[in-house]
Amino acid sequence: MRKVRTNFSPSTWSELTSQSLEVETKMPLNIAFKNPLIPIADLTTARVNVENAAAAAKDGGKSLTIAKHQAMSALVVLLTRQDLWVNAVSSGDVTLLTASGFKLQQVPQPASIPATPGSLMATATGYTGEVKLKFKGSKGATGFQVLLSTTDPSVSATWVPATITTKRSATVGNLQSDKNYWFAVVAIGTKGESVMSAYAVAKAA
């Protein structure tokens, strides 16, 4: 069921007062909110208190800054109580929720199979028997499986797991020097694995 958000953590006093003004403006326009839990006049008074306290604290000292934060806290309490009431009255009706002036809670997006990693590059590290891999990550990935083939995939691939990493890079060791190795990457997510990436080839030092 959809709801308006019930946690207010504004980064600035202006963000908080803007949210309050939106509620003060929209709620009276809808008959469903004719008798709100917190009278609109009380929200307006609390918002003006924040605005006045913020103006006073602009060039003031510590005590005026504290007063501003206290005014903000008082407005947050009123808005929180009001949006809890809006959620109860609206019963998930998105039209009503939107008409309240409050912002809707974000709907969590279902996990999906991650995209295929891209831009794979393979280079010798300078250490005997090692190759360094770098690639672009993919949205939804929790890790990456590096695959290795000792034969040219364009002819006949022999892919085997080489290592697993949570980063967008990996080092594969214990390789035979001056021999071609082909590498590919598969992104791993909570809903499955991506299609294998395009491959890259490199020789270990």
N, C-alpha and C positions, 0 to 999 in steps of 0.2 A: 504494500500500500504506500502510495506517495505521501510525503510529508514536506512541510517547510522545515528548514534547518533549525535546530534548537540550541546551537552553540554559537555564541558571538565572541569572536576574538579579533576585533578590528585592529589593523596596524596603526591607524591614526584616528584622532577624534573626528575628523571630517568624514571618514568612511562610516563611522558609527552614526553620526547625525544624518548623513545622507540616507542610510537605511531607515532610520526613524521617520524622516520626512516622507519617504516613499510609503510607509505604512499609514502615517497620518493622512496622507492625501488619498490613498486608494480605499482604505477600509470603509470610510463613511459612504462610499458610492455603492456599496453592496448591502442589500437588505439583510442578508444572512449574518452580517456583522453589526447589526443595528445596536446591540447592547453588549459591547465587548467587555471582557473581564477587566481590562485596564482602560478607563476612559481616555479618549483621544486627547482631551485637554491635559491629562496628566502626562502623556507622552510628550506633548508639545512643551509643557513646562520643563520637563526633565531635559529635553533637547536644547532648549534655550539656555538652561543652566550650564550645559556643557559648552555651548558656543561662547557664552559670556566668560566662563572660567578659562577657556582656551585663549580668548583674547587678552584676559588679564595676565595669564601666565606667560604670554609671548615675550614680554620684557620684564617679567617679575622674578621673584626669588623662589626658593625651594618650597616655601609654604603655599604659594600660589599654584605651583606645579602639582603639589599634593592635592590641593582643592580641585584641580582639573581632573585628576585621576579618580577622585571620589565622586565627582559629578558623572564621569563616564561610567563608573561601576553602578551607580544608581540607575542610569538609563539602561544599562545591560540587563539588570534585574527585571525592569519593567518589560523590556522587549522579549526576554526569555519567557516570562509568564504569559505574555500576550500570544506568542507563537505556539506555545503548548495548548492554549485555548483554541487557537485557529485550527490546529491539527485535530483536536477533538470535535470541533463543530463541522469541519469539512469532510471528515471520514474518508479521506483519500481522493476527494473530487479535485482533480487538477485545476479545473476552471476556477473553483472557489479558492484554492490555495494560491493560485497566481493573482487573483483579485485582491488578496489580503495585503499585497505589497511586500511580503516576505519572499526571500529567495527559496526556491525548491532545493531539497536535498539532492545531491547527485546520486544517480542510480549506478550502482557498481556494474561495470561491464564484465560479462562472462569471459573467462579465460579462453584463449584460442590457441591454435597451433602456431608456434612462432614462425616468423618469416625466414627465408633462406639467408644465411650469412653471405655477405658480398665482399668484393675487392680483396680476395685472398692473395697474399704475397708470401713466398717462401724464399729464404736466403740462408746461406751458410753463416754460422755465428763467428767463425774464427777459431772455435774449439773443435778438436778432432771428434768426428762422429755426431755433430749436432747441426740441426736446422731450426731456424727461428721462423715462426708463422705469425702473421698479423692479418686481421680481417675486420670487417665492419660487423658490429653486433646486430641483433634483431629484436624487435619488440616482442615481449612475452617470453623471452628465453631466460631460463634459470641456469643454463650451463651449455657447454659446447663439446661435442665429441669430435676429436680429430681422427681422421682415417688416413691410412697409408697404403700405397700400392707399390710393389716392386716392379710392376710391368706397366707399360704405356696404356692408359685407359682407352685411348682411341683405337687400340688393337684388342686388348683383353685385360680388363682390370682384375686385380686381386686385392680388393679392399679389406683391410683388417684394422681393428681399433688400435690407435697409437697412444692417445692420452685423452683425458677429460680436463677441461678448464672452465672456470667461471668468468675469466677475463677475455678480452678480445685479442689475446695473443697466447702463444704456447711455444714451448721448446721441446723438440723431439730429439732424444739422444740414442746412443748405442747403434748408430748407423754405420754402414761401411763407407769408408772415405772414397771420394772420387767416383761415386756411383749415383745414377739418377734415382730419385724417389719422387713419387707423385703424392700430393696431399689434397684432401678435401675436408670440409667441416659441415657438421650437422648440428643445428640448434635444437636444444632439448627444453621442453616446457611442460607445464602441469597437464596439458591436454594432448601431449604427444611430441613427435619430432618433425622438424622441417624437412623439406626436400634437400638432398645433398647439394652443397655449393659447387660451383665450377672448380676445377682442380688447378693446382699450381705445381710446378716441378722445380726441384733444386738438387744440387749435389752437396753432400756433407764434406767438410774440410778433411 
